[in-house]
Amino acid sequence: RTRKLNALTSLRFFAASVIVLHHSTGSFGLDPAWNRFIPTGHAVSFFFVLSGFILTYVYRSLDNPRDIMSFYRARIGRVWPLHLCTLFLSILLLWDYLVEPLGGRVLSLFLSAPFAANVFMVHSWIPDRAYFWSFNSVSWSISTEFGFYLFFPFLLWRWSESWRWKLACALAISLTAVALCNYVGFPAGWEGGVGFVGVVAISPTTRLFEFALGMAAALLFLQTDNVPGSKGHRSTAAEAALALLMLAVMIGGQTLTERLEPLIGPAGRLWLDGGGLFAIVFAAFIFVMAREQGALSRALASKGFVLLGEISFSMYLLHQMLIRYYRVRLESAASFPGWAQYLYFWVMVL
């Protein structure tokens, strides 16, 4: 049995809220300039690091095929039902956008390759926008997580002895993908088709470094969890310092990557904007918060915050389709102030 890391559960809500804020800009009277200050890619990167940390903390070892199959069943049971539910809900809410261009032929939609890829949660594995951002577009990260789950038993095998070279290999894969995209002059693919967005920012193999970084932080945590730490002001100061550092990375990171772009290329900039090496700060923050020895982590361990963290997965998968429905159906007819519309939206999502 493992003790619950309640502060980390609560942090899921705040990371998800950053992503909701990102997708809300441009509606509800929110200035799109918000996205220049809080890049949503870092919040997704935080989730990937946190996922590697939690899985390593909970499972510790998967030593035989029976344990591995039990792990796969548990993880699919965790993400697939809600993903499938929101996939069909997105079709209902966005019917005009998804079905009417096909002449109303619903069967054609259900027989399409992107729909099949979504059902099996492999749509982020295909570096084409028609796949990884199809239907409920935020679910690309669930597909990427599913890729991490497949890698996890192999990464976890003798992790305490092999974590250095496995983490180095994951980083090498990311850097190689960036270098190849820059070398061949791969298009970005923002408007459609195959591009380096799908390779560098979406693919589970390229994002594996962040997940493995979380696993490495969890190994350090397990090795030091029983070591007495300094509670009180010192721990609180450490939590606050890392929280401010993380915020500084999120706010100032884009300015830094913009200046580095001539050196690292557009693919390298996108990788860093999505997290990249900045994820090291996220891993350090998660490690400190997991110890729950400072005032910040103890406050986040309260029941209210934990509840918000527990529902954040549903909130994440629901929010964007509701925003898109609002923009298409409701925004032009709304007669009350933007702040009231946004408050109502948050109530509905929660």
C-alpha positions in Angstrom: 0.0 0.0 0.0 1.2 3.5 -0.8 0.2 6.7 0.9 -1.8 9.0 -1.2 0.0 12.0 -2.5 -2.9 14.4 -2.2 -1.0 17.6 -3.1 -0.1 16.1 -6.5 -3.8 15.1 -7.1 -4.8 18.7 -6.5 -2.1 20.1 -8.8 -3.9 18.3 -11.7 -6.7 20.8 -11.4 -4.4 23.8 -11.7 -2.6 22.4 -14.7 -5.9 21.6 -16.4 -7.2 25.1 -15.6 -4.2 26.6 -17.4 -5.2 24.6 -20.5 -8.9 25.7 -20.2 -7.8 29.3 -20.0 -5.7 28.9 -23.1 -8.6 27.5 -25.1 -11.0 30.1 -23.7 -9.1 33.1 -25.0 -10.8 34.9 -27.9 -14.2 34.1 -26.3 -16.0 35.3 -23.2 -14.3 38.7 -23.7 -10.9 37.2 -22.9 -8.0 38.8 -24.7 -6.1 36.3 -26.9 -2.8 37.9 -25.7 -3.2 35.7 -22.6 -1.6 32.9 -24.6 1.6 34.9 -25.0 2.0 34.8 -21.2 0.8 31.3 -20.3 1.8 28.8 -22.9 -0.5 25.8 -22.6 2.1 23.4 -23.8 3.9 23.7 -20.5 0.8 22.6 -18.7 0.5 19.4 -20.8 4.2 18.8 -20.2 3.5 19.1 -16.5 0.9 16.4 -16.9 3.3 14.1 -18.7 6.0 14.5 -16.0 3.4 14.0 -13.2 2.1 10.8 -14.9 5.6 9.3 -15.0 6.0 10.2 -11.3 2.7 8.7 -10.1 3.0 5.5 -12.1 6.5 4.8 -10.8 5.4 5.6 -7.3 2.4 3.3 -7.4 3.7 0.4 -9.3 7.4 0.2 -8.3 7.9 -3.0 -10.3 6.2 -5.1 -12.9 8.1 -8.3 -12.8 6.0 -10.8 -14.8 3.5 -10.9 -17.7 0.6 -11.2 -15.4 1.5 -8.0 -13.6 2.1 -6.2 -16.9 -1.3 -7.3 -18.3 -3.0 -6.2 -15.0 -1.3 -2.8 -15.4 -2.5 -2.5 -19.0 -6.1 -3.3 -18.0 -6.0 -0.8 -15.2 -4.7 2.0 -17.4 -7.1 1.3 -20.3 -9.9 1.2 -17.8 -8.8 4.6 -16.4 -8.8 6.5 -19.7 -10.6 4.7 -22.5 -14.2 4.8 -21.3 -14.2 8.6 -20.8 -12.3 9.1 -24.0 -14.9 7.1 -25.9 -17.7 8.9 -24.2 -16.3 12.4 -25.1 -15.5 11.2 -28.6 -19.2 10.5 -29.3 -20.3 13.6 -27.4 -18.0 15.8 -29.6 -19.8 14.4 -32.7 -23.2 15.3 -31.2 -22.1 18.8 -30.1 -20.1 19.6 -33.3 -22.5 17.9 -35.7 -22.5 20.8 -38.2 -18.7 20.9 -38.3 -18.1 17.1 -38.5 -21.0 15.5 -40.2 -22.6 18.1 -42.6 -19.4 18.5 -44.7 -19.9 14.7 -45.5 -23.4 15.4 -46.7 -24.9 14.1 -43.5 -23.5 10.6 -44.1 -22.8 9.5 -40.5 -21.6 6.1 -41.7 -18.8 7.7 -43.7 -17.7 9.4 -40.5 -17.7 6.2 -38.5 -15.8 4.3 -41.2 -13.1 7.0 -41.6 -9.5 6.3 -40.6 -9.3 9.2 -38.1 -12.4 7.9 -36.3 -10.9 4.4 -36.0 -7.6 5.9 -34.8 -9.5 7.7 -32.1 -11.4 4.7 -31.0 -8.2 2.8 -30.5 -6.5 5.8 -28.9 -3.6 5.9 -31.5 -4.5 9.2 -33.3 -1.5 11.1 -31.8 0.8 8.5 -33.2 0.1 9.7 -36.8 1.8 13.1 -37.4 -1.1 14.4 -39.5 -3.4 17.1 -38.1 -6.4 15.2 -39.7 -5.7 12.5 -37.1 -4.2 13.9 -33.9 -6.5 16.9 -33.7 -9.6 15.2 -35.0 -12.9 15.1 -33.2 -12.2 16.0 -29.5 -8.9 17.5 -30.3 -7.6 17.7 -26.7 -7.7 13.9 -26.6 -4.4 13.8 -28.5 -2.7 13.9 -25.1 -4.7 10.9 -23.9 -3.4 9.0 -27.0 0.1 10.1 -26.2 -0.3 8.9 -22.6 -1.5 5.6 -23.9 1.8 5.3 -25.8 3.6 6.0 -22.5 1.6 3.2 -20.9 2.9 0.8 -23.5 6.5 1.9 -22.9 6.2 1.9 -19.1 6.8 -1.8 -18.2 9.9 -1.8 -20.3 11.2 1.5 -18.8 10.4 0.3 -15.3 12.4 -2.9 -15.6 15.5 -2.5 -13.4 14.7 1.2 -13.4 16.9 2.0 -10.4 19.9 0.6 -12.2 19.2 1.8 -15.8 17.4 5.1 -15.4 20.3 7.2 -16.5 20.8 5.6 -19.9 17.0 5.2 -20.5 16.5 8.9 -19.7 19.4 9.8 -22.0 17.9 7.6 -24.8 14.5 9.3 -24.4 16.2 12.7 -24.7 18.3 11.5 -27.7 15.1 10.5 -29.5 13.5 13.9 -29.0 16.7 15.8 -30.1 17.1 13.5 -33.1 13.5 14.1 -34.2 14.0 17.9 -33.9 17.2 17.7 -35.8 15.7 15.6 -38.6 12.7 17.9 -39.0 15.0 20.9 -39.3 17.4 19.2 -41.6 14.8 18.1 -44.2 12.8 21.4 -43.9 9.6 19.7 -42.7 6.6 22.0 -42.9 4.9 22.8 -39.6 1.6 21.3 -40.5 -0.5 23.8 -38.6 -3.1 24.1 -41.4 -3.2 20.4 -42.2 -1.2 17.5 -43.6 2.0 15.9 -42.1 4.3 18.2 -40.3 6.8 18.6 -37.5 4.0 19.6 -35.1 2.8 16.0 -35.1 6.4 14.7 -34.9 7.9 17.0 -32.2 4.9 18.2 -30.1 2.4 15.3 -30.3 4.1 11.9 -30.8 4.5 9.7 -27.7 8.1 8.8 -28.7 9.2 12.4 -28.8 7.4 13.3 -25.6 8.7 10.2 -23.8 11.5 12.3 -22.3 9.1 14.2 -20.1 7.4 11.0 -18.9 10.8 9.4 -18.1 11.9 12.5 -16.3 8.9 12.1 -14.0 9.9 8.5 -13.4 13.4 9.6 -12.4 12.0 12.1 -10.0 9.8 9.4 -8.5 12.8 7.1 -8.0 14.6 9.8 -6.1 11.4 10.4 -4.0 11.2 6.7 -3.1 14.8 6.6 -2.1 14.5 9.7 0.2 10.8 9.4 1.4 11.8 8.0 4.7 14.7 10.4 5.2 13.6 13.1 7.7 13.2 16.5 6.0 13.0 20.0 7.3 9.4 20.9 7.9 8.1 24.4 8.4 9.6 27.5 6.9 12.4 25.9 4.9 10.1 23.5 3.2 7.6 26.2 2.5 10.3 28.4 1.1 11.5 25.6 -1.2 7.9 25.0 -2.5 7.4 28.7 -3.1 10.7 29.1 -4.8 10.1 26.3 -7.2 6.5 27.4 -7.8 7.9 30.9 -8.8 10.6 29.3 -10.9 8.0 27.2 -12.7 5.9 30.3 -13.3 9.0 32.2 -14.6 9.8 29.4 -17.0 6.2 29.4 -18.3 6.1 33.2 -18.7 9.6 33.8 -19.9 10.2 30.6 -21.8 8.7 31.8 -25.1 10.9 34.9 -25.2 13.9 32.7 -24.7 12.9 30.2 -27.4 12.2 33.0 -29.8 15.7 34.2 -29.4 17.1 30.7 -29.7 15.2 29.9 -32.9 17.9 30.8 -35.3 20.1 28.2 -33.5 17.6 25.4 -32.8 15.3 25.9 -35.7 11.5 26.0 -35.7 11.1 22.4 -34.7 13.5 23.0 -31.7 11.6 26.0 -30.7 8.3 24.1 -30.8 9.8 21.3 -28.7 11.0 23.8 -26.0 7.7 25.7 -26.1 5.9 22.5 -25.4 8.1 21.7 -22.4 11.3 20.0 -23.5 14.2 20.7 -21.1 12.0 23.1 -19.1 10.3 19.9 -17.8 13.2 19.5 -15.4 11.8 22.4 -13.4 8.4 20.6 -13.3 10.0 17.4 -12.1 11.7 19.3 -9.3 8.5 21.0 -8.2 6.5 17.7 -8.2 9.3 16.1 -6.1 9.1 18.8 -3.5 5.3 18.9 -3.4 5.1 15.2 -3.0 6.9 15.4 0.3 4.1 17.5 1.7 6.3 19.2 4.3 5.6 22.8 3.4 2.5 25.1 3.9 1.7 25.1 0.1 1.6 21.3 -0.3 -0.3 20.9 3.0 -2.9 23.4 1.8 -3.3 21.6 -1.5 -3.8 18.3 0.4 -7.2 19.5 1.7 -10.3 17.7 0.6 -11.7 20.5 -1.6 -8.6 20.8 -3.7 -8.3 17.0 -3.9 -11.8 16.7 -5.2 -11.0 19.3 -7.9 -7.9 17.3 -8.8 -9.9 14.1 -9.1 -12.4 15.6 -11.6 -9.8 17.4 -13.6 -9.5 14.6 -16.1 -13.1 14.9 -17.1 -12.9 18.7 -17.0 -9.9 18.5 -19.4 -11.7 16.2 -21.9 -15.0 18.2 -21.8 -13.9 21.8 -21.9 -12.8 22.4 -25.5 -15.8 20.9 -27.2 -18.1 23.0 -25.0 -16.1 26.1 -25.9 -16.4 25.2 -29.6 -20.1 24.6 -29.2 -20.5 28.0 -27.5 -18.6 29.8 -30.3 -20.8 28.2 -33.0 -24.2 28.2 -31.3 -24.3 30.7 -28.4 -21.7 33.5 -28.6 -23.5 35.6 -31.2 -26.8 35.4 -29.2 -25.4 36.0 -25.8 -26.7 39.2 -24.2 -25.1 39.2 -20.8 -21.5 40.3 -19.9 -18.5 38.2 -20.9 -17.4 37.6 -17.4 -20.8 36.2 -16.5 -20.8 34.0 -19.6 -17.4 32.7 -18.5 -18.5 32.1 -14.9 -21.5 30.1 -16.2 -19.2 28.1 -18.5 -16.9 27.1 -15.6 -20.0 26.1 -13.5 -21.2 23.9 -16.4 -17.8 22.3 -16.9 -17.3 21.5 -13.3 
